[in-house]
Amino acid sequence: MRRTRARRTLENALRRVGFVHVAGVDEVGRGCLAGPVVAAAVLLDPARHIPGLADSKLVPPAERGRLAVRIRRDAIGWALGEVAPADIDRLNIHRASLEAMRRAVAGLAPQPDVVLVDGFRVPGLEMEQRGIIHGDRLVASIAAASILAKVYRDGLMNDLHAADPRYGYDRHKGYATPAHLAAVKRYGYSSIHRRSFRPRSLSDTIGPATMDKSN
């Protein structure tokens, strides 16, 4: 996929009509077999331009890390929201993703006047919001949120790998790669796997989900 630079056009237009604090929100980890779903909300400072903002999936890891440092330093405010695997199983992944985004917005200080969300509207927000299709590619504040969420979640998965290296979380970050599926076939599900996720190739090889007794 071709990398395009996310722009501040929409945020600037909203400020011109009276919205002061414009937040971007995005989540990562929606399609994973293991680990939490994580969302970030970011209030960019219109006086502090951050060049290079783009969809986190299209930004190399080292550059993502540098951008995350810059975003945390220069943004007016930022916050993270996280929903654990057990709660994903209880809620379903769509509702869990929305809840992670709601928690991220609730953690912002100051609170935004309007929220720009990648793809979906988020139930339960008290302020104005707009769902933007492909927002992480187009809108600077959403791209910034996608980068913060991705860098945080990748770091978390690296920590989980250090605690239990059998599954290779440092490489696939919880996504259902062939190596990850092979590890689940060998060791069963760990405590951070989502029991409600059943990739076809996994179902065909191990049958019903098994509990890993060592975690």
Sequence and secondary structure as in RCSB ss.txt:
>XXXX:A:sequence
MRRTRARRTLENALRRVGFVHVAGVDEVGRGCLAGPVVAAAVLLDPARHIPGLADSKLVPPAERGRLAVRIRRDA
IGWALGEVAPADIDRLNIHRASLEAMRRAVAGLAPQPDVVLVDGFRVPGLEMEQRGIIHGDRLVASIAAASILAK
VYRDGLMNDLHAADPRYGYDRHKGYATPAHLAAVKRYGYSSIHRRSFRPRSLSDTIGPATMDKSN
>XXXX:A:secstr
      BSHHHHHHHHTT   EEEEEEE TT SBS EEEEEEE  TTS  TT   GGGS HHHHHHHHHHHHHHS
SEEEEEEE HHHHHHH HHHHHHHHHHHHHHT SS  SEEEEESS  TT SSEEEEETTHHHHBHHHHHHHHHHH
HHHHHHHHHHHHH GGG HHHHTT   HHHHHHHHHH B TTB TT   HHHHHHH S  B TT 
